[in-house]
Amino acid sequence: MGEQLVQIFGSVLILIPFALAQAGRMSAKSLGYLALNLGGSGILAVDAALTSQWGFLLLEGSWAAVSLFALVSDAVKRRTPAEPS
C-alpha cells in the first residue's frame, strides 16, 4: 500500500501542473511547473529503480532530467547579467 501511495503522490505532482498548463492557468516554462515535474518524476524514478521497472525508470528519469536541465538553465539565465543594448 505504501508503494502505491508514493506512486499516486508522484503522479499528482506531475498531473496538477499539466492540467493547469492545459487550462492556460500555468506556463509549462514556469518555475512552479518545472519544480513540480522534477519532484514528481524524481519520486517516480526512485520508486521505479527500487522495484526494477526499467522502462518506467527510463521514462521518469528522462522526465526528471529534462525538468532539472530547464530549471538549471533558467537559474543560469537569471544570474547572468543582461548585456547592455
TIMIKOL-771209 format. One record per atom (N, C-alpha, C): x, y, z; residue in one letter. Coordinates in nm, 4 decimals. Each point is the difference from the previous one (the first is absolute). Layout:
N
<<X; Y; Z>; "A">
...
! end
This chain:
85
<<0.0824; -0.1205; 0.0000>; "M">
<<-0.0824; 0.1205; 0.0000>; "M">
<<0.0862; 0.1260; 0.0000>; "M">
<<0.1086; -0.0021; 0.0776>; "G">
<<0.0876; 0.1170; 0.0083>; "G">
<<0.0603; 0.0364; -0.1339>; "G">
<<0.0413; -0.1026; -0.0771>; "E">
<<0.0591; 0.0246; -0.1312>; "E">
<<-0.1011; 0.0664; -0.0929>; "E">
<<-0.1238; -0.0431; 0.0061>; "Q">
<<-0.1031; 0.0601; -0.0852>; "Q">
<<-0.0286; 0.1440; 0.0394>; "Q">
<<0.0055; 0.0308; 0.1287>; "L">
<<-0.0195; 0.1386; 0.0439>; "L">
<<0.1120; 0.0887; -0.0529>; "L">
<<0.1218; -0.0507; 0.0002>; "V">
<<0.1130; 0.0748; -0.0545>; "V">
<<-0.0219; 0.0251; -0.1489>; "V">
<<-0.0445; -0.1026; -0.0722>; "Q">
<<-0.0262; 0.0151; -0.1430>; "Q">
<<-0.1116; 0.0998; -0.0268>; "Q">
<<-0.1039; -0.0042; 0.0789>; "I">
<<-0.1116; 0.0939; -0.0169>; "I">
<<0.0470; 0.1423; 0.0276>; "I">
<<0.0760; 0.0190; 0.1073>; "F">
<<0.0511; 0.1331; 0.0342>; "F">
<<0.0882; 0.0545; -0.1125>; "F">
<<0.0939; -0.0816; -0.0489>; "G">
<<0.0863; 0.0434; -0.1095>; "G">
<<-0.0797; 0.0335; -0.1245>; "G">
<<-0.0988; -0.0817; -0.0315>; "S">
<<-0.0834; 0.0244; -0.1174>; "S">
<<-0.0799; 0.1294; 0.0132>; "S">
<<-0.0542; 0.0250; 0.1173>; "V">
<<-0.0769; 0.1230; 0.0227>; "V">
<<0.0889; 0.1234; -0.0172>; "V">
<<0.1262; -0.0103; 0.0463>; "L">
<<0.0921; 0.1131; -0.0168>; "L">
<<0.0247; 0.0316; -0.1474>; "L">
<<-0.0111; -0.0981; -0.0853>; "I">
<<0.0170; 0.0213; -0.1437>; "I">
<<-0.1312; 0.0436; -0.0652>; "I">
<<-0.1089; -0.0638; 0.0394>; "L">
<<-0.1283; 0.0235; -0.0675>; "L">
<<-0.0623; 0.1355; 0.0301>; "L">
<<0.0143; 0.0503; 0.1214>; "I">
<<-0.0602; 0.1298; 0.0331>; "I">
<<0.0569; 0.1123; -0.0862>; "I">
<<0.1326; 0.0164; -0.0076>; "P">
<<0.0486; 0.1085; -0.0858>; "P">
<<-0.0306; -0.0228; -0.1477>; "P">
<<-0.0037; -0.1264; -0.0433>; "F">
<<-0.0356; -0.0289; -0.1388>; "F">
<<-0.1429; 0.0469; -0.0286>; "F">
<<-0.0921; -0.0333; 0.0887>; "A">
<<-0.1392; 0.0415; -0.0181>; "A">
<<-0.0117; 0.1524; 0.0033>; "A">
<<0.0715; 0.0638; 0.0907>; "L">
<<-0.0024; 0.1465; 0.0068>; "L">
<<0.0572; 0.0630; -0.1264>; "L">
<<0.1058; -0.0588; -0.0547>; "A">
<<0.0580; 0.0516; -0.1243>; "A">
<<-0.0985; -0.0163; -0.1157>; "A">
<<-0.0683; -0.1134; -0.0060>; "Q">
<<-0.0974; -0.0226; -0.1066>; "Q">
<<-0.1171; 0.0965; 0.0109>; "Q">
<<-0.0327; 0.0403; 0.1228>; "A">
<<-0.1100; 0.0941; 0.0221>; "A">
<<0.0452; 0.1453; -0.0160>; "A">
<<0.1277; 0.0205; -0.0302>; "G">
<<0.0523; 0.1351; -0.0170>; "G">
<<0.0229; 0.0744; 0.1305>; "G">
<<0.0053; -0.0722; 0.1110>; "R">
<<0.0157; 0.0643; 0.1305>; "R">
<<0.1426; -0.0075; 0.0525>; "R">
<<0.0879; -0.0716; -0.0721>; "M">
<<0.1392; -0.0118; 0.0409>; "M">
<<0.0841; -0.0183; -0.1258>; "M">
<<0.1135; 0.0645; -0.0044>; "S">
<<0.0904; -0.0161; -0.1131>; "S">
<<0.0846; -0.1259; 0.0196>; "S">
<<0.0165; -0.0749; -0.1074>; "A">
<<0.0838; -0.1201; 0.0055>; "A">
<<0.1471; 0.0345; 0.0176>; "A">
<<0.0336; 0.1281; -0.0087>; "K">
<<0.1384; 0.0432; 0.0207>; "K">
<<0.0190; 0.0665; 0.1354>; "K">
<<-0.1051; 0.0054; 0.0806>; "S">
<<0.0091; 0.0683; 0.1292>; "S">
<<0.0794; -0.0836; 0.0999>; "S">
<<0.0550; 0.0689; 0.0975>; "L">
<<0.0760; -0.0651; 0.1060>; "L">
<<-0.0852; -0.1027; 0.0733>; "L">
<<-0.1240; 0.0343; 0.0315>; "G">
<<-0.0886; -0.0914; 0.0710>; "G">
<<-0.0280; -0.1266; -0.0790>; "G">
<<-0.0276; 0.0155; -0.1283>; "Y">
<<-0.0277; -0.1151; -0.0861>; "Y">
<<0.1201; -0.0936; -0.0030>; "Y">
<<0.1172; 0.0577; -0.0260>; "L">
<<0.1213; -0.0814; -0.0103>; "L">
<<0.0366; -0.0651; 0.1324>; "L">
<<-0.0163; 0.0734; 0.1094>; "A">
<<0.0336; -0.0557; 0.1315>; "A">
<<-0.0931; -0.1156; 0.0369>; "A">
<<-0.1284; 0.0164; -0.0249>; "L">
<<-0.0949; -0.1074; 0.0287>; "L">
<<0.0274; -0.1224; -0.0880>; "L">
<<0.0326; 0.0234; -0.1263>; "N">
<<0.0330; -0.1114; -0.0880>; "N">
<<0.1271; -0.0701; 0.0445>; "N">
<<0.0992; 0.0761; 0.0409>; "L">
<<0.1236; -0.0606; 0.0494>; "L">
<<-0.0274; -0.0830; 0.1253>; "L">
<<-0.0773; 0.0557; 0.0917>; "G">
<<-0.0321; -0.0729; 0.1230>; "G">
<<-0.0769; -0.1281; -0.0272>; "G">
<<-0.1050; 0.0108; -0.0797>; "G">
<<-0.0817; -0.1172; -0.0287>; "G">
<<0.0744; -0.1064; -0.0781>; "G">
<<0.0699; 0.0421; -0.1037>; "S">
<<0.0721; -0.0983; -0.0811>; "S">
<<0.1189; -0.0570; 0.0758>; "S">
<<0.0610; 0.0796; 0.0860>; "G">
<<0.1095; -0.0517; 0.0825>; "G">
<<-0.0487; -0.1076; 0.0956>; "G">
<<-0.1128; 0.0256; 0.0645>; "I">
<<-0.0594; -0.1000; 0.0906>; "I">
<<-0.0314; -0.1285; -0.0765>; "I">
<<-0.0618; 0.0149; -0.1159>; "L">
<<-0.0373; -0.1178; -0.0784>; "L">
<<0.1228; -0.0730; -0.0550>; "L">
<<0.1048; 0.0737; -0.0339>; "A">
<<0.1228; -0.0633; -0.0490>; "A">
<<0.0662; -0.0824; 0.1098>; "A">
<<0.0062; 0.0544; 0.1203>; "V">
<<0.0581; -0.0747; 0.1124>; "V">
<<-0.0825; -0.1249; 0.0276>; "V">
<<-0.1318; 0.0140; 0.0005>; "D">
<<-0.0869; -0.1155; 0.0224>; "D">
<<0.0219; -0.1056; -0.1079>; "D">
<<0.0117; 0.0438; -0.1245>; "A">
<<0.0223; -0.0941; -0.1106>; "A">
<<0.1339; -0.0710; 0.0147>; "A">
<<0.1030; 0.0729; 0.0417>; "A">
<<0.1316; -0.0613; 0.0191>; "A">
<<-0.0038; -0.1040; 0.1118>; "A">
<<-0.0688; 0.0334; 0.1088>; "L">
<<-0.0071; -0.0916; 0.1141>; "L">
<<-0.0775; -0.1272; -0.0315>; "L">
<<-0.0898; 0.0072; -0.0974>; "T">
<<-0.0822; -0.1160; -0.0357>; "T">
<<0.0400; -0.0604; -0.1356>; "T">
<<0.1147; 0.0422; -0.0516>; "S">
<<0.0563; -0.0535; -0.1256>; "S">
<<-0.0957; 0.0100; -0.1180>; "S">
<<-0.0699; 0.1127; -0.0105>; "Q">
<<-0.0894; 0.0255; -0.1137>; "Q">
<<0.0758; 0.0899; -0.0982>; "Q">
<<0.0797; -0.0624; -0.0863>; "W">
<<0.0973; 0.0737; -0.0798>; "W">
<<-0.0637; 0.0928; -0.1030>; "W">
<<-0.1072; -0.0397; -0.0622>; "G">
<<-0.0667; 0.0884; -0.0958>; "G">
<<-0.0563; 0.1233; 0.0683>; "G">
<<-0.0606; -0.0212; 0.1154>; "F">
<<-0.0554; 0.1100; 0.0791>; "F">
<<0.1120; 0.0906; 0.0509>; "F">
<<0.1128; -0.0608; 0.0385>; "L">
<<0.1160; 0.0782; 0.0441>; "L">
<<0.0522; 0.0864; -0.1146>; "L">
<<0.0061; -0.0563; -0.1203>; "L">
<<0.0449; 0.0775; -0.1156>; "L">
<<-0.0917; 0.1194; -0.0239>; "L">
<<-0.1298; -0.0229; 0.0032>; "L">
<<-0.0967; 0.1079; -0.0217>; "L">
<<0.0122; 0.1080; 0.1073>; "L">
<<-0.0103; -0.0398; 0.1243>; "E">
<<-0.0012; 0.0980; 0.1096>; "E">
<<0.1375; 0.0622; 0.0232>; "E">
<<0.1046; -0.0795; -0.0190>; "G">
<<0.1351; 0.0559; 0.0134>; "G">
<<0.0273; 0.1048; -0.1063>; "G">
<<-0.0452; -0.0267; -0.1224>; "S">
<<0.0158; 0.0979; -0.1082>; "S">
<<-0.0815; 0.1252; 0.0283>; "S">
<<-0.1219; -0.0195; 0.0482>; "W">
<<-0.0878; 0.1130; 0.0321>; "W">
<<0.0650; 0.0866; 0.1085>; "W">
<<0.0557; -0.0643; 0.1009>; "A">
<<0.0672; 0.0730; 0.1080>; "A">
<<0.1231; 0.0738; -0.0528>; "A">
<<0.0770; -0.0650; -0.0867>; "A">
<<0.1203; 0.0621; -0.0545>; "A">
<<-0.0340; 0.1232; -0.0839>; "A">
<<-0.1036; -0.0100; -0.0821>; "V">
<<-0.0414; 0.1141; -0.0827>; "V">
<<-0.0480; 0.1151; 0.0884>; "V">
<<-0.0782; -0.0315; 0.1029>; "S">
<<-0.0479; 0.1040; 0.0921>; "S">
<<0.1163; 0.0649; 0.0741>; "S">
<<0.0945; -0.0813; 0.0452>; "L">
<<0.1169; 0.0540; 0.0711>; "L">
<<0.0820; 0.0885; -0.0932>; "L">
<<0.0221; -0.0444; -0.1223>; "F">
<<0.0747; 0.0794; -0.0969>; "F">
<<-0.0665; 0.1358; -0.0227>; "F">
<<-0.1314; -0.0002; -0.0151>; "A">
<<-0.0730; 0.1254; -0.0221>; "A">
<<0.0101; 0.0918; 0.1217>; "A">
<<-0.0092; -0.0570; 0.1208>; "L">
<<0.0126; 0.0809; 0.1213>; "L">
<<0.1399; 0.0596; 0.0127>; "L">
<<0.1022; -0.0795; -0.0271>; "V">
<<0.1380; 0.0491; 0.0084>; "V">
<<0.0246; 0.1065; -0.1062>; "V">
<<-0.0479; -0.0240; -0.1212>; "S">
<<0.0161; 0.0990; -0.1073>; "S">
<<-0.0657; 0.1321; 0.0368>; "S">
<<-0.1189; -0.0076; 0.0579>; "D">
<<-0.0702; 0.1209; 0.0429>; "D">
<<0.0773; 0.0719; 0.1101>; "D">
<<0.0542; -0.0749; 0.0931>; "A">
<<0.0769; 0.0603; 0.1093>; "A">
<<0.1253; 0.0694; -0.0536>; "A">
<<0.0660; -0.0614; -0.0966>; "V">
<<0.1196; 0.0601; -0.0594>; "V">
<<-0.0373; 0.1287; -0.0726>; "V">
<<-0.1105; -0.0017; -0.0744>; "K">
<<-0.0447; 0.1211; -0.0705>; "K">
<<-0.0303; 0.1116; 0.0981>; "K">
<<-0.0597; -0.0330; 0.1122>; "R">
<<-0.0348; 0.1018; 0.0995>; "R">
<<0.1234; 0.0608; 0.0656>; "R">
<<0.1055; -0.0788; 0.0116>; "R">
<<0.1228; 0.0474; 0.0656>; "R">
<<0.0913; 0.0754; -0.0952>; "R">
<<-0.0131; -0.0263; -0.1292>; "T">
<<0.0856; 0.0642; -0.0983>; "T">
<<-0.0540; 0.1393; -0.0273>; "T">
<<0.0846; 0.1016; 0.0218>; "P">
<<-0.0473; 0.1371; -0.0267>; "P">
<<-0.0308; 0.0193; -0.1487>; "P">
<<-0.1043; 0.0742; -0.0268>; "A">
<<-0.0377; 0.0307; -0.1390>; "A">
<<0.1037; 0.0929; -0.0596>; "A">
<<0.0316; -0.0246; -0.1270>; "E">
<<0.0939; 0.0876; -0.0685>; "E">
<<-0.0694; 0.1311; -0.0348>; "E">
<<0.0705; 0.1108; 0.0170>; "P">
<<-0.0615; 0.1288; -0.0364>; "P">
<<-0.0259; 0.0088; -0.1496>; "P">
<<-0.1073; 0.0671; -0.0356>; "S">
<<-0.0374; 0.0129; -0.1430>; "S">
<<0.0801; 0.1055; -0.0673>; "S">
! end
